[in-house]
Amino acid sequence: MTAKSFATRTVLDARARAPINEPAVLPIFQSAGWAFRSLDEVDAVYEGREPGAVYGGSGVPNHEALEALVASLHGAETALATAAGMSAFTAALLQLASSGSRIVAAHDLYGNTTSLLRDLTKFGVQTQLVDIADERAVEESLSLPAAVMIVESISNPRIRVAPIASLAHAVHDRGALLLVDNSLASPYHCRPLELGADLVIESVTKFLGGHYDIILGCIAGSHSLIDPMRTLASRAGLVASVFETWLAVRSIATLDVRMARSSHNALEVARWLAQHPKVRAAHYPAIGDARALSAAAQTLSHGFGPMLSFEVAPERAAVNRLLANLTDVKLVLSFGGAQTTLSHPATSSHRSLSPQAREALGIHDGFLRLSLGLEDAADIIADLDCGLAAV
């Protein structure tokens, strides 16, 4: 055989022998295209009879690893990793709803979720918002046929815990499905499928990722529900990036210890905020009324989570003074990282809602959401004290 040209060698001669031993962690399979030895092998991989990948946008071993991990944590048959938490919602709703469908949803969902549901009205999908703490209102909302009910295990940003087990019973009695956004709780604090939910969504960006450095989502459930979403996600370009799925698997290895520390901090800070003279109200399950505490105890495990919210004077100027006098706690329009951060829902997560809708949810200019990180609780409290002194 004649020697290959320089141009050919630049393309083909980056070769390595397959190692006989395994790497300590899964490598990054950063390849959009995958080679096959025969058409028979193409058929075998497409049909799932042999392990392999068809195309990067359809999933590679890194996707498979993250999906297996999330499914394991939730006790699900399978899971689908997506490009963002809202991508998981999009895949779910495009599969579960169609023109003429009706969706029942908690009235205090994350703002973008409510906005997505509103967007679906142009396709003939109707949504009814309901206070899921009102049993009679829930029953009335389910008196008409519905495809799915959507709730959050811990609501964003009011930090209200959903009675998932009783909701699942009510929803299934009416022939509908229950989908739970579990992003504020993570599987460390709540496993909705074990409580009767049909589908669970995680914004992997948040506590599963844990470092404010990835954008990912995941939805878990039965094969019968997830497999059609997987096909749709591939077709619509909703599949997660390879590198970020690898980062997520790395991060989830420390989920247990991170959540335990952050939740401990949240309890300490919530108790302190509840007694502070500049704080008009603090919202956290452990300091709520008996009914709220009972619902939280039935839904959550290992404590009450790393998220809380609190209210100061309903003035932007007051919030700006608080922010200006904080040293360590930053205004970050996300949550779930290793450091403690504040968010202002009225100008971020719920910005798309009308002022009247925000007012109905109690989200005013002095309403703040706090995501507790891994610092010492005493240091977090000291920084917040400096900020609140200026309010």
C-alpha positions as CSV (number, residue, x, y, z in Angstrom):
1,M,0.0,0.0,0.0
2,T,1.3,3.4,-0.9
3,A,2.0,5.9,1.9
4,K,-0.9,8.1,2.8
5,S,-0.7,11.8,1.9
6,F,-0.1,14.4,4.6
7,A,-3.7,15.6,4.3
8,T,-5.1,12.1,4.8
9,R,-2.8,11.5,7.8
10,T,-4.0,14.7,9.5
11,V,-7.6,13.4,9.3
12,L,-7.1,9.7,10.1
13,D,-4.0,9.0,12.1
14,A,-5.2,10.1,15.6
15,R,-5.5,6.6,16.8
16,A,-5.4,4.9,20.2
17,R,-5.6,1.3,21.4
18,A,-8.7,0.4,23.3
19,P,-7.5,-0.1,26.9
20,I,-8.2,-3.5,28.6
21,N,-8.9,-1.7,31.9
22,E,-11.7,0.7,32.7
23,P,-11.2,4.4,33.5
24,A,-12.1,5.5,37.1
25,V,-14.8,7.7,35.7
26,L,-16.9,7.6,32.5
27,P,-15.0,9.3,29.6
28,I,-16.6,12.2,27.7
29,F,-18.0,10.8,24.4
30,Q,-17.8,14.2,22.6
31,S,-18.8,12.9,19.2
32,A,-21.8,13.9,17.1
33,G,-21.3,11.1,14.5
34,W,-20.7,7.4,15.1
35,A,-19.3,4.8,12.8
36,F,-20.9,1.4,12.0
37,R,-19.3,-1.7,10.5
38,S,-22.5,-2.9,8.7
39,L,-26.1,-2.1,8.0
40,D,-27.0,-5.0,10.4
41,E,-25.1,-3.1,13.2
42,V,-27.1,0.0,12.4
43,D,-30.4,-1.9,12.8
44,A,-29.2,-3.5,16.1
45,V,-28.3,-0.2,17.6
46,Y,-31.4,1.6,16.4
47,E,-33.6,-1.2,17.8
48,G,-31.7,-1.4,21.1
49,R,-30.5,-4.9,20.7
50,E,-26.9,-3.8,21.0
51,P,-25.4,-0.9,22.9
52,G,-24.3,2.0,20.8
53,A,-25.0,5.5,19.6
54,V,-26.5,6.7,16.4
55,Y,-26.0,10.4,16.6
56,G,-24.9,12.8,19.3
57,G,-28.3,14.6,19.2
58,S,-30.0,11.3,20.0
59,G,-27.8,10.5,23.0
60,V,-24.4,9.0,23.7
61,P,-23.1,6.9,26.7
62,N,-22.9,10.1,28.9
63,H,-26.6,10.7,28.4
64,E,-27.2,7.1,29.3
65,A,-25.2,7.4,32.5
66,L,-27.0,10.5,33.7
67,E,-30.4,9.0,32.9
68,A,-29.6,5.8,34.6
69,L,-28.4,7.7,37.7
70,V,-31.5,9.9,37.9
71,A,-33.8,7.0,37.3
72,S,-32.1,5.1,40.1
73,L,-32.4,8.0,42.6
74,H,-36.1,8.3,41.8
75,G,-36.9,4.6,41.6
76,A,-38.0,5.1,38.0
77,E,-37.9,2.6,35.1
78,T,-36.1,5.2,32.9
79,A,-35.3,8.9,32.5
80,L,-34.6,11.4,29.7
81,A,-31.9,14.0,30.0
82,T,-32.7,17.3,28.2
83,A,-31.0,20.6,27.4
84,A,-32.7,22.4,30.3
85,G,-35.4,21.9,32.9
86,M,-37.9,23.7,30.6
87,S,-36.9,21.4,27.7
88,A,-38.1,18.5,29.9
89,F,-41.4,20.3,30.4
90,T,-41.6,20.9,26.6
91,A,-41.0,17.2,25.8
92,A,-43.6,16.2,28.4
93,L,-46.3,18.6,27.3
94,L,-45.8,18.0,23.6
95,Q,-46.3,14.3,24.3
96,L,-49.1,14.4,26.8
97,A,-51.2,17.2,25.5
98,S,-52.9,17.9,22.1
99,S,-55.5,20.3,20.7
100,G,-58.5,20.1,23.0
101,S,-56.5,18.8,26.0
102,R,-57.0,20.3,29.4
103,I,-54.2,20.7,32.0
104,V,-54.7,21.4,35.7
105,A,-51.7,23.2,37.3
106,A,-50.8,24.6,40.7
107,H,-51.3,28.3,40.7
108,D,-47.9,29.1,42.2
109,L,-45.6,27.3,39.8
110,Y,-42.3,28.7,38.6
111,G,-43.1,31.7,36.3
112,N,-41.6,30.2,33.1
113,T,-43.7,27.0,33.6
114,T,-46.9,29.1,33.9
115,S,-45.8,31.1,30.8
116,L,-45.2,27.9,28.8
117,L,-48.6,26.6,29.7
118,R,-50.0,29.9,28.5
119,D,-48.1,29.6,25.2
120,L,-49.9,26.3,24.6
121,T,-53.3,28.0,24.3
122,K,-52.4,28.9,20.7
123,F,-52.4,25.1,20.0
124,G,-55.8,24.5,21.7
125,V,-54.5,23.4,25.0
126,Q,-56.3,24.9,28.0
127,T,-54.9,25.2,31.5
128,Q,-56.7,25.8,34.8
129,L,-54.7,27.1,37.7
130,V,-55.7,25.9,41.2
131,D,-54.6,26.3,44.8
132,I,-53.5,22.7,45.5
133,A,-53.8,23.3,49.3
134,D,-57.6,23.6,48.8
135,E,-59.0,20.1,48.5
136,R,-62.4,21.3,47.3
137,A,-60.8,23.4,44.6
138,V,-58.7,20.5,43.5
139,E,-61.8,18.2,43.3
140,E,-63.6,20.8,41.3
141,S,-60.7,21.3,38.9
142,L,-60.7,17.6,38.2
143,S,-64.4,17.4,37.7
144,L,-63.8,18.0,34.0
145,P,-61.5,15.6,32.0
146,A,-57.8,16.5,32.2
147,A,-54.7,15.0,30.7
148,V,-52.3,15.9,33.5
149,M,-52.0,17.8,36.7
150,I,-48.7,19.7,37.2
151,V,-47.4,20.6,40.7
152,E,-44.1,21.4,42.4
153,S,-43.0,19.3,45.4
154,I,-41.8,22.6,47.0
155,S,-43.2,25.6,45.2
156,N,-41.0,28.3,43.7
157,P,-40.8,30.8,45.4
158,R,-43.5,30.5,48.1
159,I,-41.9,27.3,49.5
160,R,-45.2,25.5,50.0
161,V,-45.0,21.7,50.0
162,A,-47.5,19.8,47.9
163,P,-49.5,16.8,49.4
164,I,-48.3,14.6,46.5
165,A,-49.8,11.3,47.8
166,S,-53.3,12.7,48.2
167,L,-53.0,14.6,44.9
168,A,-51.9,11.4,43.1
169,H,-54.9,9.6,44.4
170,A,-57.4,12.3,43.3
171,V,-55.8,12.6,39.9
172,H,-55.7,8.9,39.2
173,D,-59.4,8.6,40.2
174,R,-60.2,10.9,37.4
175,G,-58.0,9.1,34.8
176,A,-55.3,11.8,34.6
177,L,-51.5,11.8,35.2
178,L,-49.6,13.6,37.9
179,L,-46.4,15.4,36.9
180,V,-44.2,16.8,39.7
181,D,-41.4,19.4,39.3
182,N,-39.0,18.4,42.0
183,S,-36.3,20.9,41.4
184,L,-36.4,22.7,44.8
185,A,-36.4,19.4,46.7
186,S,-34.2,17.1,44.6
187,P,-34.4,13.3,45.1
188,Y,-32.6,13.7,48.4
189,H,-35.7,15.3,50.0
190,C,-38.5,14.0,47.8
191,R,-39.1,11.1,45.5
192,P,-42.5,11.8,44.0
193,L,-42.8,8.5,42.1
194,E,-42.8,6.7,45.4
195,L,-45.7,8.9,46.5
196,G,-47.8,8.0,43.5
197,A,-46.8,10.6,40.9
198,D,-46.4,9.4,37.3
199,L,-43.6,11.7,36.1
200,V,-41.0,13.7,37.9
201,I,-39.0,16.6,36.4
202,E,-35.6,17.8,37.8
203,S,-33.9,21.0,36.7
204,V,-30.5,19.4,36.9
205,T,-29.1,22.9,36.7
206,K,-30.0,23.4,40.3
207,F,-29.1,21.1,43.2
208,L,-28.2,18.1,41.2
209,G,-25.6,20.1,39.3
210,G,-24.9,22.1,42.4
211,H,-22.3,24.6,41.1
212,Y,-24.0,27.1,38.9
213,D,-22.1,25.8,35.9
214,I,-24.5,23.6,33.8
215,I,-27.9,23.9,32.2
216,L,-29.7,20.6,32.1
217,G,-33.0,19.0,32.8
218,C,-34.3,15.4,33.3
219,I,-37.7,13.7,33.3
220,A,-38.2,10.3,34.9
221,G,-41.0,7.8,34.9
222,S,-42.2,4.6,33.2
223,H,-40.9,3.4,29.8
224,S,-44.4,3.8,28.4
225,L,-44.4,7.5,29.2
226,I,-40.7,8.4,28.7
227,D,-39.9,6.5,25.5
228,P,-42.2,8.5,23.3
229,M,-40.7,11.7,24.8
230,R,-37.2,10.4,24.0
231,T,-38.1,10.2,20.3
232,L,-39.7,13.6,20.4
233,A,-36.8,15.2,22.2
234,S,-34.4,13.8,19.6
235,R,-36.5,15.0,16.8
236,A,-37.0,18.5,18.3
237,G,-33.4,19.1,19.4
238,L,-34.2,19.0,23.1
239,V,-31.4,16.6,24.0
240,A,-28.7,17.6,26.6
241,S,-25.1,18.5,25.7
242,V,-22.6,15.7,26.2
243,F,-20.1,17.6,28.4
244,E,-22.8,18.9,30.7
245,T,-24.2,15.4,31.3
246,W,-20.7,14.4,32.3
247,L,-20.4,17.3,34.7
248,A,-23.8,16.4,36.2
249,V,-22.8,12.8,36.9
250,R,-19.7,14.2,38.6
251,S,-21.7,16.6,40.7
252,I,-24.4,14.1,41.8
253,A,-21.7,12.1,43.6
254,T,-21.7,14.7,46.3
255,L,-25.5,15.4,46.3
256,D,-26.1,13.6,49.6
257,V,-23.5,15.6,51.6
258,R,-24.3,18.9,49.9
259,M,-28.1,18.7,50.5
260,A,-27.6,17.7,54.2
261,R,-25.4,20.7,54.8
262,S,-27.5,23.2,52.8
263,S,-30.7,22.0,54.5
264,H,-29.2,22.3,57.9
265,N,-28.2,25.9,57.0
266,A,-31.7,26.6,55.7
267,L,-33.3,25.6,59.0
268,E,-30.9,27.7,61.1
269,V,-31.3,30.8,58.9
270,A,-35.1,30.4,58.7
271,R,-35.4,30.4,62.4
272,W,-33.3,33.4,62.7
273,L,-35.1,35.3,60.0
274,A,-38.5,34.6,61.6
275,Q,-37.4,36.5,64.6
276,H,-35.7,39.5,62.8
277,P,-37.5,42.8,63.3
278,K,-36.9,43.9,59.7
279,V,-38.4,40.6,58.3
280,R,-42.2,40.8,57.8
281,A,-42.6,37.1,57.1
282,A,-40.3,34.1,56.6
283,H,-41.5,31.0,54.6
284,Y,-40.0,27.6,55.4
285,P,-41.9,24.4,56.2
286,A,-40.3,23.8,59.6
287,I,-41.5,27.2,60.8
288,G,-45.0,27.1,59.2
289,D,-48.3,26.3,60.8
290,A,-49.3,22.8,61.9
291,R,-51.0,22.0,58.6
292,A,-48.1,23.1,56.5
293,L,-45.7,21.2,58.7
294,S,-47.8,18.0,58.4
295,A,-47.9,18.2,54.6
296,A,-44.2,18.7,54.5
297,A,-43.5,15.7,56.8
298,Q,-45.6,13.5,54.6
299,T,-43.9,14.6,51.4
300,L,-40.3,15.3,52.3
301,S,-37.6,13.3,54.0
302,H,-34.2,14.2,55.5
303,G,-35.4,17.6,56.6
304,F,-37.2,20.4,54.7
305,G,-34.8,21.5,52.0
306,P,-32.3,24.2,51.3
307,M,-34.7,26.9,50.0
308,L,-36.6,29.6,51.9
309,S,-38.2,32.9,51.2
310,F,-38.7,36.0,53.3
311,E,-40.3,39.4,53.0
312,V,-39.1,42.9,53.8
313,A,-40.7,46.2,53.1
314,P,-42.3,46.0,49.7
315,E,-40.0,48.6,48.1
316,R,-37.3,48.2,45.5
317,A,-35.2,50.7,47.3
318,A,-35.3,48.7,50.5
319,V,-34.1,45.6,48.6
320,N,-31.3,47.5,46.9
321,R,-30.1,48.8,50.3
322,L,-30.1,45.2,51.6
323,L,-28.1,44.0,48.5
324,A,-25.6,46.9,48.8
325,N,-24.8,45.9,52.4
326,L,-24.2,42.2,51.7
327,T,-20.6,41.0,51.3
328,D,-20.9,37.2,50.6
329,V,-24.5,36.5,49.7
330,K,-25.0,37.6,46.1
331,L,-28.0,38.3,43.9
332,V,-28.0,35.4,41.5
333,L,-31.1,34.6,39.4
334,S,-30.9,30.9,39.9
335,F,-30.5,28.5,42.8
336,G,-28.9,25.3,44.0
337,G,-25.2,26.3,44.0
338,A,-22.5,25.7,46.6
339,Q,-22.7,29.3,47.7
340,T,-25.7,31.0,49.3
341,T,-27.5,33.3,46.9
342,L,-30.6,35.6,46.9
343,S,-33.1,36.0,44.1
344,H,-35.9,38.6,43.6
345,P,-38.8,36.8,41.9
346,A,-40.7,39.9,40.9
347,T,-37.9,40.9,38.6
348,S,-36.7,37.5,37.6
349,S,-38.5,34.1,37.8
350,H,-41.9,35.7,37.8
351,R,-41.2,38.7,35.7
352,S,-43.4,37.5,32.9
353,L,-46.5,37.5,35.1
354,S,-48.7,40.5,35.3
355,P,-48.5,42.7,38.4
356,Q,-52.0,41.4,39.4
357,A,-50.9,37.8,39.0
358,R,-47.8,38.4,41.1
359,E,-49.9,40.2,43.7
360,A,-52.3,37.3,43.9
361,L,-49.3,35.0,44.7
362,G,-47.9,37.4,47.3
363,I,-44.8,38.2,45.2
364,H,-44.2,41.9,45.8
365,D,-41.1,44.0,45.5
366,G,-39.9,43.1,49.0
367,F,-40.2,39.3,48.5
368,L,-36.9,37.5,48.4
369,R,-35.9,33.9,47.8
370,L,-32.8,32.5,49.5
371,S,-30.9,29.4,48.3
372,L,-28.7,28.1,51.1
373,G,-25.2,26.9,50.2
374,L,-22.4,25.1,52.1
375,E,-21.0,28.0,54.2
376,D,-21.2,28.0,57.9
377,A,-24.7,29.0,59.0
378,A,-23.3,31.6,61.4
379,D,-21.4,33.4,58.6
380,I,-24.5,33.5,56.4
381,I,-26.6,34.9,59.3
382,A,-23.9,37.6,60.0
383,D,-23.9,38.7,56.4
384,L,-27.7,38.8,56.2
385,D,-27.8,40.8,59.4
386,C,-25.6,43.5,57.9
387,G,-27.9,43.6,54.9
388,L,-31.1,43.8,56.9
389,A,-29.7,46.5,59.1
390,A,-29.9,48.8,56.0
391,V,-33.5,48.0,55.2
